[in-house]
Amino acid sequence: MRYEELATKILSVLQQPPKEDPSLGHLTMDNWDWPSGVALYGVYKTYKQSGDPEKLRYLLNWFDGMLARPEKPHRNVNSVAPALTLTCLYEETKDERYLPEIESWIQWVMEEMPRTEYGGLQHCTIWNRHYQQLWCDTLFMVCLFLAKAGVVLGREELIEESEYQFLIHIRYLQNKVNGLFYHGWTFDRRHNYADAFWARGNSWFTAAAIELYDITKRENAAMRMIRSAWTDQVLALWKYQRVNGLYTTLIDVEETYCETSATAAIAYGVLKGTRLGWLPQEPYGEMGMLSARAVLDQIDERGAVQGVSGGTGMGKTLQHYKDIIVTPTAYGQGLTFLMLTELMLQGAE
């Protein structure tokens, strides 16, 4: 099956998840939240690569429906995520209805969002303000939006804020010895919680760092530091990749289960990184393709991506990560969309 056809099949599951099938209960797109946000960005990137008008129509209809709702989403790290795709659509369509919504999210992030010491974006959620906590998830959920809005609206301060957030997260989350990323850091307690090298957390950085570069096209000192951190991480990921191409949900704990969404995001980041010259094609192109082929094998006949771990809060023990449920999710579909865009672009087999 061609990659464009496969993307359409994956989208069909998001459009009409069978209500009678409880295994697809986490695939809902009926909310303004991070799983939808990741899925929407994957659909948008696939649209830009394939030119399929059906995917653009899906996105426009989704935002029309959401923006027409009288209730507004709760403001937190995770609910920023859909604003990235909204900004992309504003750039694409110049629809002025989108601009006030984009501006409102910019204003909240830049002026009202809770901050940690040294101005880090505190990972506040709908359930908890997570006082003085940095999570690697924030880089994908918030910082890519800031960077894209900065480019589209010509606001340098937004791009610089995004770069700063990458740098402070690198400082406190990246292990100095092995290059992998911890899930989180607390300034309040001064530790990295369970010292967990959580796979999807690592993949947020693998995908987001190269995406930041692609959005901004900047070759400044901040990007040089981000690129060096990304390179160190990918070298570590290369060592921990399983023979089947997948990554375990705790990257360095072999007995934990293999996890597809992290593998898809890592494949996307590595394939894109080799294409853009951040690392040589050999052996890292094959590393990316091995993971991509493993993800493709996880897509069932309906188009649902299997082997995806559910939403994962900060764990105080490694067992926390081992116990997360495995189920198809909207973000699992979305990260697979991103991976497919690189496969389309590179004409990979």
Buried (B, 14 or more C-beta within 10 A) or exposed (E): EEBBEBBBBBBEBBEEBEEEEEBBEBBBBEBBBBBBBBBBBBBBBBBBBBEBEEBBEBBBEBBEEBBEEEEEBEBBBBBBBBBBBBBBBBBBEEEEEBBEBBEEBBEBBBEEBBEBEEEBBBBBBEEEEBBBBBBBBBBBBBBBBBBBBBBBBEBEEBBBBBBBBBBBBBBBBBBEEBBBBBBBBBBEEEEBBBEBBBBBBBBBBBBBBBBBBEBBEBEEEBBEBBBEBBBBBBEBBBEBBBEEBBBBBBBBBEEBBBBBBBBBBBBBBBBBBBBEEBBEEEEBBEBBBBBBBBBBEBBEEBBBBBBBBBBBBBBEEBEBBBEBEBBBBBBBBBBBBBBBBBBBBBEBE
